[in-house]
Amino acid sequence: MLRIAHISDLHVLDLAGTQWHQFLNKRVTGAMNLAGIRRNAHPVSLAEKLADRLAAGDIDHVILTGDLTNLALDSEFKRVLEVVQRIGPPSFVTVIPGNHDMYTRGALRHHRFEKWFGPYLVDDADEHHSALTKGRLHYPFMRAPAPHVRIYGMSSAIPTPPLLAFGHVGRHQLDRLRQLVAEEPPEVTVRLCLVHHNLHHRIGAAEYVASLVDRKAFSRVMHEIHATAVLHGHTHHPHQGHLPARKAKADATTDRIDEEKLIESEIADLGGDIPVLGCGSSTWSKKGRDLARFNILDIDARGIHAISSMRWSAENAQFELEHQDLLTKAMAGKNAILL
């Protein structure tokens, strides 16, 4: 049994050494948000307690699905790197960027996230150099915490105008993902695909300003590669759902699949339901909202055996078991993600 912890949206804030001119861009609206609803919402002290819990010895690998920072400042990356190092070495932790980690065009242009977290995006030094030089073109990357398990890290993080937080994966990453899966050894039975932005529809304005714009294409490829599960961040409320199985339509007269029509209709005859899970923010601490959570995936040779959630208890100052069977909840009919 392999135990993988899924955490997300730490939003570590540190303004040490920041100059006023660094806010002459989208960061000015982000600073207003941090002074409002998100004021003291993600304390670094809670991120450190989370790190200590994950390093306790009962977890085999940790996945972090983006939004490590708030404003993509070097001071924030430096501070959150200290937290991630507290969890464990690069061989123990896999990270992908979130929209807050690519908050400005400068962050994307200078490969700031990859500069700080390159070793956590790859398996060897050569690929680390690739992450530093290629930036977004480095994704997706692959990691193998066990011979039968593959983790594929995608990037949906792109800089957007103020008040917008949508994401985009793109054809390059999806084609590269197909190639990586095609090169897998035969013993691989579990594929975990990581993306920051959620796949499900959200209520209100968030659906229009903060969604994954190519989620239909992304979801189709998840079926093509027979993904075992999709893990995401972005929404601070925990989410469990699934991509319903997509079946090819047979020709009514011949009972044979018309491949041309299949391509045109974008329906795949590939695989069954795919669980999609977001753990919520793992450091949210303000009352009146969901407190910090993380998920634990128990994986055996056949696939995901069980998924449980841990929730922060301010009263007991520790993460405590909340749900033991999120996998069943994700696969319930009412939680199908209809794109």
N, C-alpha and C positions, 0 to 999 in steps of 0.2 A: 504494500500500500504506500502510495506517495501522497503526502499532504502538502497542498499548495495554498498559501494565503493570498487573498486578493484585497488590496487596499487601493484607495484613490483619493484625489482631491485634497491633498494636505494643505495647500495654500499657505505655506510658511512665509511670513512677512519679516523682512529685515531691511531697513533703510540706511544702514550704516554707510557713510561716505557718499550718499546719493546727492547729486547736485541739482539745483532748481531747474536747470535747462533740460534735464532728463525727463521732465514732465511736460515739455512742449510738444506733445503728441497725444495719442490715445490715453496715455497714463493719467491725464488730468481727470478724465471721467472715472477711471479705475480708482483713483485716490478718493474721489467723492463717494464712491460705493464703499470703500474701506472705512470712511468716516461715518457712514450711515449704517445700513442693515448688517454689514459684515464687520463692524467694529468689534474687535476682540473675539470674533467668532471662531477663529482657528488658532488657539494658543500654541506656541511652540512647545510649551511644557507638555501638552497632551500628545503632540507628535513624538516627543521623546518617550513618553510612557508607552505609546503604541510600539515604538521601535524596541523597547525593552521586552515587551510582551512577545513580539515576533521572534526575538532572539533567544527565547526561553528554552528552546531545544526540542519542541514537539512539532516544528514546521520544517519541511524539507526545502521549500523554495517560496519566494515572495514575488508577487506580481504587483506593480504599481502603474495604474492606467491614467497617468497624466495629472496636470494641474498641480505640480509640485510647488509652484510659486503663484504670486498674484499679478506681478507687473513685469516679469521676465528681466529683473535687474540682476546684475552680477552678485550684488550683496545677498539677494535672496537665494540664488543658486548656491552660493558658498555655504549659507546657513543650512539649507535643506540637504546639501550633500553630506554635511556632518550628521544629520538625522539618518540618512540612508546608510551611511557607513556604520552607524550604531546598530542598524538592523543586521548587517552582514556584508561580506565581500561581494564583488561583482558576480562571482559564481553562484551566489545565493539569492541574488535580487535581479529582477528584470524590470526595466522601466520603459515607458513610452511618453512622448510629450502630449500635453493638453493645450487648449487654445490660450490659456494664460501663460504658458511657457513659450509661446510664439506671439506674444501680445503686440509686438511692433514689427514693422518691416525690417528694422535693424536687427532684431533678435533672429529673424529668419535668415537674413543676408549674412550675418556673421557666424551662423551655426552655433549660437550661444548655448543651446541645450546640449548639443552633441559635444561641445567643448568641455562641459562640466560632467556629463554622464556617459561619455563614449564607452568606457569599460562595461557599463551596465546594459549596453545595446548590442553586444557582440560576444563572441566566444574566444577570439584570439587577437593578438596584437595587430596583425595586418588589417583585419576588419575594423579594429579600433581606429586605425589611421584612415580607413575608408569613411567612417562616420564623421571624422573631423573635417575631411576634405569635401565630402559629397553633401553633407547636411541632409535635407529632405530626400534627395535622390538615393540615400542609403537605405531607405525603407522599401519593403519590409525586411526585417532581419529574422534570423532563426536561432533559437536556443534549444538545447536538449538536456533537461534536468534528469532524464532517465532514458534508457535506450528505446523505450516504446512511446515516449512522449516528445512532442514537438510544440514549442511555443513560437508563434509568429507575431512579431510586433509591427503594427502598421502605424502610420501617422496621419491623422485627420486634422492636425493642428496647422492653421494658416492665420496670418495676421488679417484682421477685418477692420472695417471702419468703426468708430465709436458707437457703443450701444448694440453692436452686433457680435455674435459669437458662433456663427455657423462653421461647419467643417467640411473638408473635402479630401477624399482619399486619392482618386484619380486612376486612370487606366494603367499608367506605368506600374504602380504598386500592385494592382490586381493581376496584371500579366506576370510580374515577377513572383507573386505568390503562387500562381499556377506552376511556374517553373520550379520553385523550391519544393513544392509538394511532389512534383513528378520525379525529383531526384532523391526522394526519401528511400531509406532501406526498407525491406519488407516487414521488419519487426515493428514498425511504427503503427500503433493502433489508436493513439490519442492526439488530436490536434486542437490546441487552444489558440484562438485568434483574438488579438488584443486591438482595440480601437478606442480612442477617447470618447468620441461622440456617441450618444445613444441611438438605437434603431427605432424605438417605439415613438408613437405620436405623443406629444405633450400638450397640456392644456394652455390655452391663451396664447400670448405673444411669443412665448418660448418656441412654439412649433414653427414659427415663421422666421425668427431671428437667430435661433441657436441650434438648428437641426443639422444633420449630416445630409448635404445636398445630393449626394450620389448613393444614398442608402439602398436604393433599389438594386443598382449594379453591384454594390458591395454584398448585399444579401444573396443575390443570385450566385456569386462566386463562392460564398460560404457553402451552398449546396453542391456546387461543382467539385469542390475539394473535399467534401464530406467532413466538414468541420465538426468536432465533437462539442464545442461550446464557443460562444463569443462573450468576452468579458469587456465591460466598458466602464467609463467614469462619467463626468460631465454633470449629470443630475445628482444633486446632493441628497435626494430621496432615494432609498434603495429600490431596485426594480428587479422583478423576475418575470420572464416571458419566454417565448420561443418563436422561431421562424417555422411556420407550418411546412410540412413536406410538400414538394412541388412535383406533380406528376406530368409526364408527357402525354399529350393528347393523341390518341390513335385515330387513324383514318377510318371513317365510318363504314367504308365499303370494303377495305382490305384488312382492317384490324392491324395495320402496320403503321409504324411511326413515320410521319412525313417530316424528315429532318429540316427541310427548308421552312416549313410552316412552324416547326419547333423553334428555330432561330428567330423568325419574325415575331412570334408571340412571346418570346423571352420566357418560356416555361421549361423548366429542367426536369428530366426524369432521373433525379439524382438524390438519393438519400431520404431520410425521414426528418422528423422534427429536430430542430437544433436549439438547445437552451441558450438564452441570452440573459446575462445577469450583470447588474450594476450594484455595487455594494453601498452606494451613497458616499458621502464624505466621511473619511476615517478620522477627522479631527474636529468636526462641528461640535460646539459646546454650549451654544446659547439656548436658553430655555424657550419653550414654545415651538421649537423645530426638532426634527429628528436628530438625536444625539449620534455621536461618532459610532461607526460600525465598520467591520470588515468580515469577509466571508472566508470559509475554509472549504476547499475542495478535496475530497478523498478519492483518489484515483487508483484503480487496479488495472490489470492487463486488458480488461474488456472495455474500460471507459471510466466515466465518472460514477463512482459508487454512491456518493452522498455529498450534499452541500449544506453546510450549517452557517449560521451568522452569529457574530459576537458583537455585543452592544456595550458601550461605555456606561458604567454606573458611577455617577458623580458621588453618590452616597457611600459606596464601597471603594471608590477610587481604583477601579479595575475594569477590564473588559470581561463581561459575563455572557454565557450562552443564552441566545435569544430564541433561535429556531434551529431545529435539527434536520428538517427535511425541506429545504428550499427547492430541491430538484423537482420534487413532485408538484410543488406550487408553480414552478416555472412552466411545467409541461401541461398544466390544466388547460382545458379547452378555452376558457374565458380569457386566458393570458396569451393567446395567439397574436403575433405582431403582423397586422395586415398592412402591407406597404401600398 
